[in-house]
């Protein structure tokens, strides 16, 4: 098992969240990228504001590290047109993969048509640009039944409207890692929710994100069947160390 090739090394805090300047955040993002280059980590996952700069760094280093970013992050409630504008800019700036936060609040309210339109439209545009799309469903905000339903919904839209031949390029992803749970309950990937997703995703791959911080945890997720893992602890996982942090 080459665990490195499953990992998306992630830094998604805003300067305000981290209590540092924008230039310091850019330094953090560049450091993360260099670590990925040096350690054969599959991808880096960063905020859209830093995509162009990281694209330039990767091109300068002639690196094949994949560049991912997040869209509609972390709430997912933004208007579809706003999400599409953000996605188009990210693609123009050089992103390879776009991780959209699905409008899970609309889904919970029963506005399924809005969610269907978002998934079909955004997926079609991203795939047409030759990129990979991932849909973050925010499992900590959903019941087990809702996790199953929204996973099946994404699966069915992709297979029926986009085509089975594109299924491998459309992931269903567990979490943002930023959702505020009651009593600080776990807000990311765990064995239970990942199994629910895998059992209902069909031929769509699943990405586990949020809370995977050790080599053992990462291997467990891979053994379950996930194809990618989003983590701010990628370097520690590669080195067999336990990392601190909450994403």
C-alpha positions as CSV (number, residue, x, y, z in Angstrom):
1,X,0.0,0.0,0.0
2,X,1.5,3.4,-1.1
3,X,-0.4,5.4,1.4
4,X,1.0,8.7,0.0
5,X,-1.0,8.3,-3.1
6,X,-4.3,8.4,-1.2
7,X,-3.6,11.6,0.7
8,X,-4.8,15.2,0.0
9,X,-2.6,17.4,2.3
10,X,-5.0,20.1,3.4
11,X,-4.7,23.6,4.8
12,X,-8.1,25.4,4.7
13,X,-8.0,27.9,7.5
14,X,-8.5,31.6,6.6
15,X,-6.0,34.1,8.0
16,X,-8.6,35.2,10.5
17,X,-9.3,31.7,11.7
18,X,-5.6,31.0,12.2
19,X,-4.8,34.5,13.7
20,X,-2.1,35.2,11.1
21,X,-1.6,37.5,8.1
22,X,-2.5,36.7,4.5
23,X,1.2,36.6,3.7
24,X,1.8,34.1,6.5
25,X,-1.1,32.0,5.3
26,X,0.5,32.0,1.8
27,X,3.8,30.9,3.4
28,X,1.9,28.0,5.2
29,X,0.3,27.0,1.9
30,X,3.7,27.0,0.1
31,X,5.3,25.0,2.9
32,X,2.4,22.4,2.6
33,X,3.0,22.2,-1.1
34,X,6.7,21.7,-0.8
35,X,6.2,19.0,1.7
36,X,3.8,17.2,-0.7
37,X,6.4,17.5,-3.5
38,X,9.2,16.2,-1.3
39,X,7.2,13.3,0.1
40,X,5.3,12.1,-2.9
41,X,1.9,13.1,-1.4
42,X,-0.8,12.9,-4.1
43,X,-2.5,16.3,-3.7
44,X,-2.7,19.6,-1.8
45,X,-6.1,21.0,-0.9
46,X,-6.2,24.8,-0.3
47,X,-8.5,27.8,-0.4
48,X,-9.3,29.3,-3.8
49,X,-7.4,32.5,-3.0
50,X,-4.1,30.7,-3.1
51,X,-4.6,28.4,-6.2
52,X,-2.8,30.6,-8.7
53,X,0.3,31.0,-6.5
54,X,0.5,27.3,-5.8
55,X,0.0,26.5,-9.5
56,X,3.0,28.6,-10.2
57,X,5.0,26.9,-7.5
58,X,4.1,23.4,-8.8
59,X,4.9,24.3,-12.4
60,X,8.2,25.9,-11.4
61,X,9.1,22.7,-9.5
62,X,7.9,20.6,-12.5
63,X,5.8,18.6,-9.9
64,X,2.9,16.3,-10.7
65,X,1.3,16.9,-7.3
66,X,-2.4,17.5,-7.9
67,X,-3.8,20.9,-6.9
68,X,-7.3,20.9,-5.3
69,X,-9.5,23.6,-3.9
70,X,-12.8,24.0,-2.2
71,X,-16.0,25.7,-3.5
72,X,-18.9,27.1,-1.4
73,X,-16.8,26.3,1.7
74,X,-17.6,25.5,4.4
75,X,-21.3,26.2,4.6
76,X,-22.4,25.1,1.1
77,X,-25.4,27.5,1.2
78,X,-24.2,29.9,-1.5
79,X,-26.2,30.5,-4.6
80,X,-25.4,28.1,-7.5
81,X,-24.2,30.9,-9.7
82,X,-21.9,32.1,-7.0
83,X,-20.5,28.6,-6.7
84,X,-20.0,28.4,-10.4
85,X,-18.2,31.7,-10.6
86,X,-15.9,30.5,-7.8
87,X,-15.3,27.2,-9.6
88,X,-14.6,28.9,-13.0
89,X,-12.0,31.2,-11.4
90,X,-10.4,28.3,-9.6
91,X,-10.1,26.4,-12.9
92,X,-8.7,29.4,-14.7
93,X,-6.1,29.8,-11.9
94,X,-5.0,26.2,-12.4
95,X,-6.9,23.9,-10.0
96,X,-7.1,20.2,-11.0
97,X,-9.8,19.2,-8.5
98,X,-12.8,21.1,-7.1
99,X,-14.4,20.0,-3.8
100,X,-17.9,21.5,-3.6
101,X,-19.8,21.7,-0.4
102,X,-23.3,20.5,-1.4
103,X,-26.2,22.6,-0.2
104,X,-27.0,20.1,2.5
105,X,-29.3,22.6,4.3
106,X,-31.5,22.8,1.2
107,X,-31.4,19.0,1.1
108,X,-32.5,18.8,4.8
109,X,-35.4,21.2,4.1
110,X,-36.6,18.9,1.3
111,X,-35.6,21.3,-1.6
112,X,-34.3,18.4,-3.6
113,X,-34.7,20.1,-7.0
114,X,-32.3,22.8,-5.9
115,X,-29.7,20.2,-4.9
116,X,-30.2,18.2,-8.1
117,X,-29.7,21.2,-10.2
118,X,-26.5,22.1,-8.3
119,X,-25.0,18.7,-8.6
120,X,-25.8,18.1,-12.2
121,X,-24.8,21.6,-13.4
122,X,-21.6,21.9,-11.5
123,X,-20.5,18.4,-12.2
124,X,-21.0,18.8,-15.9
125,X,-19.1,22.0,-16.0
126,X,-16.1,20.7,-14.0
127,X,-15.9,17.5,-16.0
128,X,-16.1,19.4,-19.3
129,X,-13.0,21.3,-18.2
130,X,-11.2,18.0,-17.7
131,X,-11.1,18.3,-13.9
132,X,-12.2,16.1,-11.0
133,X,-15.2,17.0,-8.8
134,X,-15.9,16.0,-5.2
135,X,-19.2,16.6,-3.3
136,X,-18.8,17.2,0.4
137,X,-22.0,16.1,2.1
138,X,-21.1,17.2,5.7
139,X,-21.9,13.9,7.5
140,X,-21.9,15.5,11.0
141,X,-24.9,17.7,9.9
142,X,-26.9,14.7,8.8
143,X,-28.7,11.7,10.2
144,X,-27.7,8.2,9.0
145,X,-30.8,8.2,6.9
146,X,-29.9,11.5,5.3
147,X,-26.3,10.3,4.7
148,X,-27.7,7.4,2.8
149,X,-30.3,9.5,0.9
150,X,-27.9,12.2,-0.2
151,X,-25.2,9.7,-1.2
152,X,-27.7,7.8,-3.3
153,X,-29.0,11.1,-4.8
154,X,-25.5,12.1,-5.9
155,X,-24.8,8.6,-7.3
156,X,-28.1,8.5,-9.3
157,X,-27.6,12.0,-10.8
158,X,-24.1,11.2,-11.9
159,X,-24.9,7.8,-13.3
160,X,-28.2,8.8,-15.0
161,X,-27.3,12.4,-16.1
162,X,-23.5,12.5,-16.4
163,X,-22.8,8.9,-17.4
164,X,-21.2,5.8,-15.9
165,X,-18.0,6.5,-17.9
166,X,-17.4,9.6,-15.7
167,X,-18.1,8.0,-12.3
168,X,-14.5,7.7,-11.3
169,X,-14.0,11.5,-11.6
170,X,-16.9,12.3,-9.2
171,X,-16.2,11.6,-5.5
172,X,-18.5,11.8,-2.6
173,X,-16.7,13.3,0.4
174,X,-17.6,13.1,4.0
175,X,-16.8,16.4,5.7
176,X,-15.4,19.9,5.7
177,X,-13.8,19.4,9.1
178,X,-15.3,22.8,10.1
179,X,-18.8,21.9,11.1
180,X,-19.6,22.9,14.6
181,X,-21.1,20.0,16.5
182,X,-22.8,19.9,19.9
183,X,-20.4,19.2,22.8
184,X,-17.5,19.0,20.4
185,X,-18.6,15.7,19.1
186,X,-16.5,14.3,16.1
187,X,-17.3,16.2,13.0
188,X,-15.4,14.3,10.4
189,X,-14.8,10.9,8.9
190,X,-15.4,7.8,11.1
191,X,-15.8,4.2,10.2
192,X,-19.6,4.2,10.6
193,X,-20.4,7.1,8.2
194,X,-17.8,6.0,5.7
195,X,-19.4,2.5,5.6
196,X,-22.8,4.1,4.9
197,X,-21.3,6.2,2.1
198,X,-19.4,3.3,0.5
199,X,-22.5,1.1,0.7
200,X,-24.6,3.6,-1.2
201,X,-22.1,5.4,-3.6
202,X,-22.2,2.7,-6.2
203,X,-19.3,3.1,-8.7
204,X,-18.6,6.7,-7.4
205,X,-15.4,6.8,-5.3
206,X,-15.5,8.0,-1.7
207,X,-13.2,10.5,0.0
208,X,-12.8,10.4,3.8
209,X,-12.0,13.8,5.3
210,X,-11.8,15.3,8.7
211,X,-10.2,13.7,11.8
212,X,-7.9,11.2,10.0
213,X,-4.6,11.9,11.8
214,X,-2.6,8.7,12.1
215,X,-1.2,6.1,9.7
216,X,-3.3,3.5,11.4
217,X,-6.5,5.5,10.9
218,X,-5.6,6.2,7.3
219,X,-4.9,2.5,6.5
220,X,-8.3,1.6,8.1
221,X,-10.1,4.0,5.8
222,X,-8.2,2.6,2.8
223,X,-9.1,-0.9,3.8
224,X,-12.7,0.1,4.0
225,X,-12.6,1.2,0.4
226,X,-12.0,4.9,0.3
227,X,-10.0,6.2,-2.7
228,X,-8.8,9.4,-1.1
229,X,-8.2,10.9,2.3
230,X,-8.3,14.6,3.1
231,X,-6.1,15.5,6.1
232,X,-4.0,18.3,7.6
233,X,-1.8,15.5,9.0
234,X,-0.6,14.1,5.7
235,X,3.1,14.5,6.5
236,X,2.7,12.9,9.9
237,X,0.7,10.0,8.4
238,X,3.5,9.4,5.8
239,X,6.1,9.5,8.5
240,X,4.2,7.2,10.8
241,X,3.7,9.9,13.5
242,X,0.6,11.0,15.4
243,X,-0.3,14.5,14.6
244,X,-2.1,17.2,16.6
245,X,-4.9,19.3,15.2
246,X,-8.6,18.9,14.6
247,X,-8.9,18.3,10.8
